[in-house]
């Protein structure tokens, strides 16, 4: 076995001694990869939805939005449980377990031919996909010091955007190619698009098992890099019961940041294809460029948001001031998105949604970092899962409202009327910042250690 492969497989090798390694960014690259795969798996369905409406019996927009509700309900449960799963069994096999599950379910969409069938596979996909972000945020807390976590989160969170780009841009080509492929006399067509998604999941699982180890056990991490990773104050190792996290207002501040804003990112993800179809009459091919542009530019927002708060900290700003100033900038950038539903020019709408989506990703990079700012590393998975659960509950509420608003708009003969939805999106972020500040005015660490020590003493 070659030395490089032996090292990659994790067999003990002498720790790098000369110079400083930067292996933590390789781990960040793996998180980017799996997040991209995660969003490809969920994005195919949303982008195909207007076309599936013509192929699946009894399909309706009303049914579609209820499918999104079902997905997000399952996703919320998954986030809550997966975060604790990562804290209990660890990242190496916990991450593999959830990725393998959602990958298989994503491919199973190709077997469905009814609305009821799609409800079932969407629920199963939600149960699997919720594991990605708690695991990724816990990995970031494990591999990065606080001052780099927002940037690392911003980088891997770009995977949501790259997945969002690849799906609308490549989907018409993939569907066309699979239309020419037959199986038992049937043309695969759109079904083939779901089968392709499994490639991303399987290859990532192999790479993760070959590369991932905890930083203190990884032979590719130099002593100087390990010192940087562990440069924050040492944390106690007393176990913290799950229930002891929820009474803290810091947990609710993080949950509020997700509950009030994540729903609108979900809307851009699953609602943009319908928005451009309803308002501007764009089909699968003609709307691919607008949707792709939104996600390409949102990648810059994700990285910029992580960089901006880190830059403020390098200037000597406190974590509290740096995070909240970045939140304020993001909230102001989202405000104009309400005009996307008023303009008659599709590219003006694209520009406004792009700015809002970019600001959301910048917000999200910092919102995710709140969990590790205020809680110990060993419970970051649980706290992140709780916040993600709140975000999915917010999405469920929004989708129920969107379903009713779309039904009313169609009844009026105005399918392109999305005004109230975009108005809520424009105001949500500044309102969320206010709630965060009221609950955690200084972003001070939650006092969970004393409670844990007290429990241990008992």
N, C-alpha and C positions, 0 to 999 in steps of 0.2 A: 504493500500500500504506500502510495507516495506521501511525502511529508506534508504537502499542502492538504491532501484529502484527509489524512490522519488528523491534522489540526482542525479541519472543518468539521469532522465528525465528533470533535470534542474530546479526543483522547488527550491525556495530560501532556502538555509540552511546556518547556520553560517559558515563563512569562516574558514578553518582549522587554528587553532591558535598555536598548539604545533608543534615545529620543522619545517623543511622545506620540502615541498612537491616536487615531481618530475613529476607532471602530464603532463608537456609539452612533455615528452617522450611517454606517452600514445597517445597523439595527433599525434606524429611522427609515432607511430605504425599504426594508422589509415591511414596515408598517404602512408605508406609502403604497406598496404593491398590493397588500391584502385589502387595504381600504378601497383601492381602485377596483379590485375584483368584487368586493362587496357591493359597490354601487353599480357595476356592470350587471350583476345578477338581479338587482332590484329594478334597474332602469329600463331593461328590455321591455318589460310588461307595460310600463307607463307610456313608452314611445310607440308601442304597437297598438295601444288602446283604441284610437280612432279607427284603425283598420280592422281590429278584431270585432268591432261593433257591426261590421258588415259580414263577418264570417261565422260568428257564434250566435246561435239562436237565443232569442229573448235578451240579448245584450242591450243595456241602456246606460246613459250617463249616470242615472240614479244608482243603478247596480254597481257601476264602476266606483263611485265615491264610497259606497258601503263596503266594497272590497278593500278600499284604502283604510277605512275605519277598522275592518277586521284585521288587516295586516298590522296596523299600528297598535291595536290592542294586544296582539300576540308579541309584537316588538317590545312593548312596554313591559310585559311580564318577563320577556327574555333579558332585557337590560337589568331588571331588578335581580334576577336570579344569577345571570352570568357574571355580574360584578362580584358577587360573593363566591361563585365557583372559582374564579381566577385567584381570589385571595386564599381559598382553601386548598385547591389541588395544584396551583401554580400555573405559570404562563406557558411552559413548554408544551404540555399535553392538553391543557385547557383550551388554548388557542386552536390547536389542531382539531380537537373535538368539534368545536362550533363551526369552524370553516368547512370541515368535511360534511357536516349535517346540512348547512345552508347550500353548499355546492350541489349535493345530490337533489335537494328539493328544487333548486333552480332548474336543473335539467329535467325534472319531472313535469314541469310546465308543458313540455312538448307532448305529453301524453293526454292532455286535457282537451275536451271538446264541448264542455257545457259551462254555463255560468256557475252552477253549483260546484263543479270541479275546480274552477278558478278560485272560488272562495276557500276551498280546502287547501290548495297549494299555497295561496297567499298567506294563510294563517300559519302553515308550517314554515314558510320562508321567514316570516316575522319572528317565529320562535328561535330560529337559528341565527339570523343576521344581527340580533341585538347583542351578541357576544363580542362583536368587533371593537366597538369603542371602549367599553370597560377594560378589555384586554390591552388595547393600544395605549390608553392613557396610563394604565398601570405600568406598562413597559417603559413609557416615557419617564415616569417618576422613578423607575428603577435605574435607568441608564443616563439620566440627565440631571444636572443641578438645577435649582429653581430658575436661575436667570436665563437658562437655555430652553426651558420646557415649552414656553409659548411658541418659540421659533420652531422647535422640533414638531410640536403639535400642528403648527401652521403648515409645515412641509408635508407631513404625512396626511394631513387633512386635505391637501391638494388632490389626493386620490379620489375624493368625492367629485371633484371637478373634472379630472381626467376621465373617470368613468362616465360622467355626464356628457363629455365631449365624444368619447369613442362610440357610445351607443347611438345617438342620433346621426352621427356622421357615417358610421360603418353599417348601420342596420339596413338601409336600402340595398346596399351591395350584397350583404350576407343573405337577406331574404331572396333576392333575385337569383343568387347562385344556388341556394337550396331549392328554389322552385324547379330547377332543372334536375334535382336529385329525387328519385322515387324509391319508396320502400314498400314492398308488398303491393305495388301498383298505385300507391298514393304519393303525390308530390309533397315533400317535406315543407317547403315554403317557409312560413313564419315559425314553424316548429323547430327548424334547424337552428334558428337564432338562439333558442334556449339551450340547445345541445352544446353550442360553441362555448358557452359561459363556463362549463366545467373545466376547460383547459387552464384557465387562469387560477382556479382553486387548487387543482391537483399539483401544478408546478410550484405554487407558493408553499404548499404543505411540505413538499420535498425540500425546498430551500430552507424553510424554517427549522426543520428537524436537523438539517446539516449544519446550520450556522448558529442557532440561538443557544446561549447559556447565560446564566447570571454573570454580571460583569466581574465579580470577584473570583469567579471560577473559569473565566474565559482566557485562553492562552494568547489571544490576539490583543488583549488590553494591557497596555504598559502601566507600570506603577504610577507614572505621572497622570495618565488619563484616569486611572482608578481614583487617584487623589482628587481630581477635579470632579468626578461623578459624586464622590462622597464629601464634597467640600461644605455642604450645608451642615448645620449642627446635628450631632448624632441623635438618633431616635431610640427610645426605649423599645424593648421587644415584648413587653407584656401584651397578651392577647386582648383585643377589644371586642366585646360582644356586639353583634350587629345592631341590636336594639338600642345600644348606648349612643349610636351616631345620630339618631333622629331627633332627640330633644334639642340639639344644638342649632341655633339660628344660622350658623355658617352653612350647615347642610341645606337649610331652606333658602338661603341666599343663592347658593349654587343651583338648587332646583328651580327657583324662580327665573334665573337667567336662561334656563333651558325651556321651561314651560311657556314663557312668554314670547320666545323667538324661534325655537326650532320648528314650530309648526309652519312658519312662512318659508323656511328653506324646503321643507317637505312639499309645500304648495308649488314652489318653483320647479321642483324635481318632477312631480307627478301631474301638476296642473298646467305647466307651460305648453306641452303639446296641444292640449285642448284649448288653451287660451289663444294660441296662434291660429288654430284651426277655426275656432268660433269667430274670433274678431276679424281676422285678416284672410280667412279662407285658404290657409296654407295646408298642403298635403304632406305625406311622410317625407318626400324628397325635398320639397321647397322649404320646409320648416327646419331641416337638419342644420343648415348654416346658422340661423338665428339662435337655436338652442345651443349649438356647439360654441358659438361666440360667448354666450353667457357663461358657460362653464370654463372656457379658456381664461377669460379675464378674472373669474372668481378665484382661480388658482393664485393669481398675483395678489389678490386681496388676502387670501389665507396666509401667504408668506409675509406680506407687508404688515399685517396685524401682529403676527408673532414677533417680527423684527422691531416694530415700533415700540411696543411695551418694553422689550429688552434694551432698546436704545435709551429710553427714558431712565431705566434702572442704571445703565452705565453712566448717565449724567449725574447720578447720585439721588435720583428720585426714589421714594419708598415704593414697595410693591403696590401698596394701596393707591397711591397717586398715579403710578404708571398704568396700572390696569384700568382705573376709572377714566383717566384722560383718553385712553385708547377706546374705551366703550363710548365715550361722548362723541369722539370723531366718527365712529361707526354709525351711531344713532343719527347724527346729522346727515350723513351720506345716504341713509335710507329714506329720509323724508320725501324726496321728490318722486318716489316710485308710484305714488298715487296717480300721477299724470300719464302713466303708461296705458291706463284704460280710457283716457280721454282723447289721446292723439289718434289721428287717422293714418299716421305714417308708421309702418311696422318697424322701421329701423330706429325711430325715436323711442318706441316701446322697448326695443332690444337694448338700446343704450341705457334707459332708465332701470330696467330689470337687471342689467349687467352691473350697474353701479350698486344697486341694492344687494344683489347676490354676493358681490365682492365684499361689501361692508359686512354682510352676515358672516362670511367665512373669516374675516378679520376678527369679528366679535367672537365667533366660535372658538378660534384658537386661544383666545384669552379666557373665555368662559370655562373651557375644559381645564385650563391651568388653575382656576380657582380651587378645584378639588385638592390638588397637591399643594397649593399655597396655604390652605387652612387645615389640612388633615395629614396625619402620618402616612408614609408610603404604603404601609402594610394594609391600610384600609381604603386606599385610593380607588381600588376596583369597586368596592361596595358603594362608596360615595358617588363615583361616576355612574354606576348603574342606577342609583336612586335618582340622580339628576336626569339621566337619560329616560328613565321611567316617566318622570314629570314632563319631559319634552314630548314624549309620545302621547301622553294623556292630552297635552295641549293640541297636538296634531289631530287626535281623534275628535276633539271638540270642534276644531276648525273645519275638518272634513264633513262633519255632520251639518254644520252651518253652510258650508259651500254647496253641499248637495241640495239643500233646501233653496238657497239663493239661485242656483243654476236651474232648478226645476221651475221656480217662479219666473226667471228670465226667459226660459223657453216658452212658458205659457203666454208671456207678453209678446212673443215673437222677437225678442232681443237677446239672442244667444251670446252676443259679444259684450254684455253688460257685466263687468267685473269690478265696478267702482268700490263698493263697500269692502270687498276683500282686500283690495290694494290700499284703501284708506287705513284699514286696521294694520296692515303691514308697515305703513309709513310711520305710525305712531308707537308701535309696540316696543321698539328698542330703547327709546328715551324713557318710556314708562318702566321698562325692566331695570334700567340703570337706577332710577329712583328707588325701586323696591330693594335692589341689591344694597344701595347705600344705607337705607333705613335698617336693614337686617344686619349688615356687617359694615359699619361706618369706617372701620380701620382695617378691614380684612384680617383681623387678628386670628391667630391659630385657635382652633376649638380646643377647649380644655378637656380632652378625652382621656389623657394619661392618668390624671388623678382618680377618675372614676374607674379606670381599668385596674389601677393599683389597689384601689379600695375593694374591688371585686376579688382580686387575687388574694388579698389579705384575709378576706372572709373564707 
